[in-house]
Structures are given as structure tokens and as C-alpha cells.
Amino acid sequence: MKITDETKKLLEQLEKKFSAIDQDLDTHLEGLLHSEPITYWDYIQTDALLNLQVQRTNLPDEMVFIMYHQINELLFKMILWEISQVAHKKEITVAFFSEKLMRISRYFDMLASSFTIMGDGMEVEQYMKFRTTLTPASGFQSAQYRKIEFASTDLINLIDARFRENIDRNTPYEHALEHLYWQAAGKNYETGKKSFLLKSFEEQYKNEFIAFTQEYNTINLYAKFKELPKEVQEDPKLLNAMRHYDYTVNVTWVMAHYHAANKYLNIGGEAVEATGGSEWTKYMHPKYQRRIFFPDVWTKEELRDWGKNV
């Protein structure tokens, strides 16, 4: 075998790489003799992925329901991956920020348009049968989605509108979490009693959420935006990206979810209770909770009419 200049260059680069971590290059090269070529199914872990669907009933459309939600969780992971890159980058450019926001928006565009998979892809009769086996679980309990919210905006913008005046940056995280907008889905504010849906969710993730909100307190997407010089904040490309992401997540995607739920959970004009017991019609609709990640990029009129015309 002829050792070319390119091969020598590659060997020198490999020597430098492994020396930096106190590893012997020859040992790693020898290891290549015994390794198997990579295949698509090994790299993607196809077999493991396709064995994650476990039905609780013998109704065929339950498999659609399971796989659809698993796809959602994979997309949520992709979104968090992109947000993390923005949050932890020291110096942000308009091009970088805008590109990442549009990537994230495309994931949510996909999520929003995909609700027809459930809306038109499951028989109502089948769903109304297998949904009883899901109680008290609920899509409300997606920890990744909650993290997307925490990583997108200041915590105050996720507080129930009724309590925002009494919460600020000096409020302990644990107290603030008790007044998040989604607490309304499973908490009686007069008695303080929480539903099993909410209690089990918090038992599993509360400490993780507190740590996550602390981490993203000053590096969430909105905080990163507000750190930019005023002239950069007013860049049309960046503003459009901010607006698109905010509206896509908090109106378009939410309403797609709302309409899909309405098909299955609104019988004879009367809303059926969700599997977790939440009052989903008021919890989900944006005109009630007014979830807005980036208030500064909207006019007063747009903020006032948020979610009213959808």
C-alpha cells in the first residue's frame, strides 16, 4: 500500500487527536481491524425503535395513537436540541438566531399539520373505547413540551394571568411553578387540591423542572433576544422569525390540537372530560391562557386580540 501525503496528514491529525486525550493511536487503529461496518439499522437503532409500541387494547387505531405521540416526543427533542444551541452560544448573530428559530418553527409547522393523522386517522368509536384504558394519563404530562416553554421565554410569561402581578424574579422557583398556567388543568385554586394527573406529573418531574428553569432563567430564547442591541432586535428577518415561532407554537399548533380533541371529545355539543380529568376546552384555547413567548415583538392590538380570531 502506498502511503500518500493525504494519508500521512490524516495520521498526523489522528495522532494529535488521540494524544490530547492520552490515548494510543496504534491501539485505536488496531481496533478498526475487528470492528464491523456500520449499517443503517444499527445507526438508527431501527429494531429498538420499532419495538417501543405497546398497546393496552386490541383496537387497531390505538397503535396510531401511540406512534403519533412518540413521533411528537422525537420532534420535541429536536426542538430542545436547537434551542440549547442558541441558549448556550456566547455571541449571537442575526443569521444564526433567525436560522435556528426557523428550524424550530418548521418542526412545529410539522406538528401542527400532522394532527390530521389523528383527526382523520382514527375511528371515533375505537378511540372512545381505548381512551378509557389511558386514564389518568394525558398528553398534558409531556415533560419535554414543558421544557420547550421554559426554554423559550421568561417564566413570568408562563404564569397564570391571574397571578402575574404577585410574582417577579425574586419569587422562589417552586412558588412560581405552583402558579404556571397549566396548573389550571388540574388544580382547584380555592382549595389547593390537585388532581392525580397533576400530582403524579410533579412527583416525576418537579425537581427536574426547577433545575431546568434555573438553568434557562437568563439564557432562554426571549432573554437572548433582549440582550441583542436595539438595532439588531429590529432586524426584519429576526422579528419575522420570532413572530412566526411564537404564533406557530402558541396559536397554530395549540388550535390544531384543540380541533383534533374537539372531534373526539365533543359529543352532541358537550365536551367530554379528558383522560387526565382536565377542563381541556379552557386549558387549551389560547384566548384563555394567552401564552405569548415574546411580548415585545407584538403590537398592543395584537396582544389584546391574541387567540380571539381562531
FENGISUL-V928656 format. One record per helix or strand. SS is the DSSP state (2 for helix, 1 for strand). FROM is the first residue (numbers start at 1). LEN is the number of residues. If there is no record, write none. Layout:
ss={SS SS}
from={FROM FROM}
len={LEN LEN}
This chain:
ss={2 2 2 2 2 2 2 2 2 2 2 1 2 2 1 2 1 1 2 2 2 2 1 1 2 2 2 2}
from={5 25 40 46 61 94 116 124 139 143 155 159 161 173 180 181 187 194 196 221 230 236 266 270 280 286 295 300}
len={15 10 5 4 27 20 4 10 3 10 4 1 6 5 1 5 1 1 20 7 4 30 2 2 5 4 3 5}
